[in-house]
Amino acid sequence: MSRTIKLTRRRVLASLLVISLAAAGAGAGTMAYFSDTETSTDNTVSAGTLDLQLDDGDSDVTLVEVSEAAPGDSGSTTLNVSNNGTIDGTLSIDFDVSSAENGIVEPEEGVDNSPSDSELPENLQVKLTSDDAPNVGWVNASDLGTYSEFATLEAGEEVEYTVEWRIVSDAGNEIQSDSATVNATITLDQETDE
């Protein structure tokens, strides 16, 4: 039994479309373009460190502790400041001075008319020196403030400071029983290229 296939215009067009699509797909698979691929490996970003240390690792250092001081007394101590990191830094020092009158004793009564204010900070002087960094000359404790961008410490660099203090010799009875506390906050900030 033989079957006859009736060809219509629609079937012929559909067949031509299928053949054209098949030919286009086969041709597309055989086309080639030049290409080259390379691989970049071991790309690493590592953050550096900024590590300020005082006196070989102490974070709380007492520079001056004096009791029963009198006019003309003086003293000194050393402070090692180091950048144990891998990035250069800029050193800043912020001094905070507080004081107390601690009452008025009998010899002080005749010369001290401010029973709530200590006169010691105006008569206590501080000096900060180093052979390898900027210095602060004699300054009254009452005038100590912030020394921004005071010095540059390169990575791995250590600087030794000498901290000196003195009570001026012409101070009188007005400082009797007074006290003063000088705190220093030392900060190391990353050095910028500005």
C-alpha positions in Angstrom: 0.0 0.0 0.0 1.5 3.1 -1.0 0.9 6.4 0.6 0.8 9.6 -1.2 1.9 12.7 0.5 0.1 15.7 -0.5 2.4 18.7 -0.9 1.0 22.0 -0.1 2.6 25.3 -0.3 2.5 25.6 3.5 4.3 22.3 3.9 6.9 23.2 1.4 7.6 26.5 3.1 7.7 24.8 6.6 10.2 22.2 5.3 12.4 24.9 3.8 12.3 26.8 7.0 13.4 23.7 9.0 16.2 23.0 6.6 17.4 26.6 6.7 17.4 26.6 10.5 19.3 23.3 10.6 21.9 24.6 8.1 22.4 27.9 10.1 22.9 26.0 13.3 25.4 23.6 11.8 27.3 26.6 10.3 27.4 28.5 13.5 28.9 25.5 15.3 31.8 25.4 12.9 32.8 29.1 13.0 35.9 29.9 15.0 37.6 33.1 16.2 41.0 33.6 17.7 41.1 33.6 21.5 43.7 33.5 24.3 43.3 33.0 28.0 45.7 33.9 30.8 45.3 33.4 34.5 46.5 35.9 37.2 47.0 34.1 40.5 48.3 34.9 44.0 47.0 38.5 44.0 47.2 39.4 47.6 46.5 42.7 49.5 47.8 42.8 53.1 47.1 45.6 55.5 50.1 47.0 57.3 50.3 47.8 61.0 50.7 50.9 63.1 51.9 49.9 66.6 52.8 52.7 69.1 54.7 51.4 72.2 56.0 53.3 75.2 58.9 52.0 77.2 59.1 48.6 75.6 55.4 47.8 75.6 54.0 49.5 78.7 50.7 51.2 77.8 50.5 53.2 81.1 53.7 55.0 81.9 54.2 57.4 84.9 56.7 60.1 83.9 56.7 62.2 87.0 55.6 61.3 90.5 56.9 63.7 93.1 55.7 64.5 96.6 56.7 67.2 99.1 58.4 69.3 96.3 59.5 72.8 97.0 60.6 75.8 95.0 63.8 75.1 93.1 63.2 71.3 93.0 63.6 69.5 89.7 64.0 66.1 88.2 63.9 64.1 84.9 63.0 60.8 83.5 63.2 59.2 80.0 60.5 57.9 77.8 61.1 55.6 74.8 58.5 56.0 72.1 58.6 53.4 69.3 56.6 52.6 66.1 56.7 48.8 66.1 54.5 48.6 63.0 55.1 48.5 59.3 53.7 51.9 58.4 55.2 55.3 59.0 53.2 57.4 61.5 52.9 61.0 62.8 53.2 61.4 66.6 50.9 63.8 68.5 51.0 64.6 72.2 48.0 65.9 74.2 48.7 67.2 77.7 45.9 67.4 80.2 46.7 69.2 83.4 44.6 69.1 86.5 45.3 70.6 90.0 44.0 70.9 93.5 44.4 73.6 96.1 44.1 71.0 99.0 43.2 73.7 101.5 45.1 76.8 102.6 47.7 76.3 105.3 48.6 79.2 107.7 51.7 80.5 105.8 49.7 80.5 102.6 46.8 82.7 104.0 48.6 86.0 103.6 49.5 85.5 99.9 46.8 83.3 98.5 43.4 85.0 97.9 42.0 82.2 95.7 41.2 79.4 98.1 39.7 77.2 95.3 42.5 77.5 92.7 45.9 75.8 92.8 48.8 78.0 91.9 51.2 75.1 91.3 50.6 74.7 87.5 51.8 78.3 86.9 55.0 77.5 88.9 55.6 74.0 87.6 57.5 73.8 84.3 57.9 70.9 81.9 60.4 70.3 79.1 60.5 67.5 76.5 63.7 66.9 74.6 65.2 64.4 72.1 68.3 64.2 70.0 66.3 62.6 67.2 62.9 64.5 67.2 61.5 68.0 67.8 61.6 69.4 71.3 59.3 71.3 73.6 61.2 73.9 75.6 60.3 74.9 79.2 56.6 75.5 79.4 54.4 76.2 82.4 52.2 73.2 83.1 49.2 75.6 82.9 50.1 76.3 79.3 50.6 72.7 78.1 48.2 71.7 75.4 48.1 69.7 72.2 51.1 69.2 70.0 49.6 67.9 66.8 51.9 66.2 64.2 54.7 66.7 66.6 57.1 64.2 65.1 57.3 61.5 62.4 58.1 58.0 63.4 59.1 55.7 60.6 58.1 52.0 60.7 60.4 50.3 63.2 61.8 53.6 64.6 62.3 54.4 68.3 62.9 57.8 69.8 64.0 58.5 73.3 62.7 61.6 75.0 63.9 63.2 78.2 61.1 64.6 80.3 62.3 67.3 82.7 60.3 69.2 85.4 61.1 72.0 87.8 59.3 74.2 90.2 60.5 77.8 89.6 62.8 79.0 92.3 60.8 82.2 92.9 57.6 80.4 93.7 56.4 81.2 97.2 54.0 80.2 99.9 51.1 80.4 97.5 51.9 76.9 96.2 52.1 75.2 99.7 50.0 72.0 99.8 48.9 72.4 96.1 49.1 69.5 93.8 49.1 69.1 90.0 48.6 66.1 87.7 50.0 66.2 84.2 48.6 63.4 81.9 49.9 62.9 78.4 48.0 61.1 75.7 50.4 60.1 72.9 48.9 59.1 69.6 50.5 57.7 66.4 48.4 58.3 63.2 49.2 57.0 59.8 51.2 59.4 57.9 49.4 60.8 54.8 50.9 62.0 51.6 49.1 65.4 51.7 
